[in-house]
Amino acid sequence: MKKLVLLAAGGVGYVLGARAGRGRYDQIAGLATKVKQDPRVQDAAHHATETARAQAPVVKDKVSSAAGAAADKVRPSGSHADLESQLNPDNVALQDNPYPQGNLP
């Protein structure tokens, strides 16, 4: 699959960068159309689409479980209420000196 992508990218790069003119562009475009309409290519594209549809639920489950595991790693270990009270701006009274005075550095 990577070779096909590399080949396609090379072809696009050649077409966009070629100085061969309109005739060579038309020749390459005609060849691309002929390849696209080839029954073997159509069959391979159909097979790839069906495989992706069949594997979509499996991939969805794996991504969901990986996302859940990542979320568990970043959740705080303390209680949620304790963290919320620390972040609440109304709780400045809990601090020793919530509004220090003097020269700032």
C-alpha atoms as one frame of an Amber mdcrd trajectory, in Angstrom:
protein
   0.000   0.000   0.000   2.862   2.395   0.799   4.389   1.724  -2.606   1.125
   2.658  -4.291   0.935   5.942  -2.377   4.576   6.679  -3.201   3.971   5.916
  -6.869   0.885   8.131  -6.948   2.736  10.981  -5.231   5.608  10.622  -7.679
   3.201  10.708 -10.595   1.481  13.816  -9.299   4.819  15.477  -8.710   5.964
  14.632 -12.201   2.767  15.925 -13.775   2.879  19.166 -11.811   6.581  19.717
 -12.350   7.022  18.429 -15.882   7.968  20.802 -18.633   6.876  18.412 -21.339
   3.787  20.468 -22.113   0.129  19.754 -22.690   0.712  16.688 -24.862   2.581
  14.812 -22.138  -0.014  15.914 -19.545  -2.839  14.559 -21.731  -0.923  11.296
 -22.192  -0.455  10.882 -18.418  -4.085  11.839 -17.682  -5.322   9.314 -20.263
  -3.177   6.580 -18.737  -4.488   7.444 -15.251  -8.069   7.237 -16.494  -7.379
   3.896 -18.176  -5.852   2.511 -14.956  -8.745   3.829 -12.878 -11.266   2.122
 -15.152  -9.396  -1.222 -15.173 -11.639  -3.938 -13.661  -8.749  -5.244 -11.531
  -8.253  -1.802  -9.991 -11.986  -1.420  -9.439 -12.081  -4.852  -7.756  -9.134
  -3.970  -5.501 -10.764  -0.669  -4.523 -14.034  -2.434  -3.745 -12.200  -5.051
  -1.674 -10.352  -2.334   0.279 -13.614  -0.520   0.970 -15.312  -3.683   2.218
 -12.348  -4.543   4.427 -12.393  -1.052   5.952 -16.126  -1.312   6.642 -15.717
  -4.733   8.232 -12.828  -3.595  10.448 -14.390  -0.275  11.499 -16.127  -1.659
  14.641 -12.911  -3.374  15.763 -10.903  -0.187  15.276 -13.586   1.833  17.082
 -13.409  -0.489  20.111  -9.607  -0.347  20.216  -9.543   3.441  19.961 -12.213
   3.775  22.643 -10.349   1.535  25.060  -7.052   3.321  24.373  -8.720   6.707
  24.940 -10.215   5.440  28.201  -6.835   4.210  29.373  -5.246   7.555  28.519
  -8.005   9.431  30.335  -7.458   7.280  33.432  -3.769   8.212  33.423  -4.435
  11.949  33.407  -7.217  12.012  36.029  -6.098  13.383  39.395  -5.492  10.845
  42.112  -7.183  12.947  44.846 -10.889  13.416  45.283 -12.722  15.503  42.721
 -14.387  17.689  45.360 -11.040  18.511  46.976  -9.537  19.588  43.671 -12.622
  21.621  42.816 -12.480  23.472  46.127  -8.816  24.313  45.558  -9.544  25.768
  42.135 -12.668  27.663  43.148 -11.916  31.418  43.123 -14.409  31.970  45.959
 -12.117  30.012  48.278  -9.395  32.670  48.466 -10.120  32.921  52.187  -8.493
  29.511  52.602  -5.157  30.977  51.570  -2.817  32.637  54.080  -2.404  35.820
  52.079  -4.524  35.689  48.931  -3.686  39.234  47.822  -0.035  39.997  48.674
   1.032  43.626  48.755   4.354  45.167  47.894   6.726  45.458  44.990   6.495
  42.844  42.303   9.699  41.460  40.798
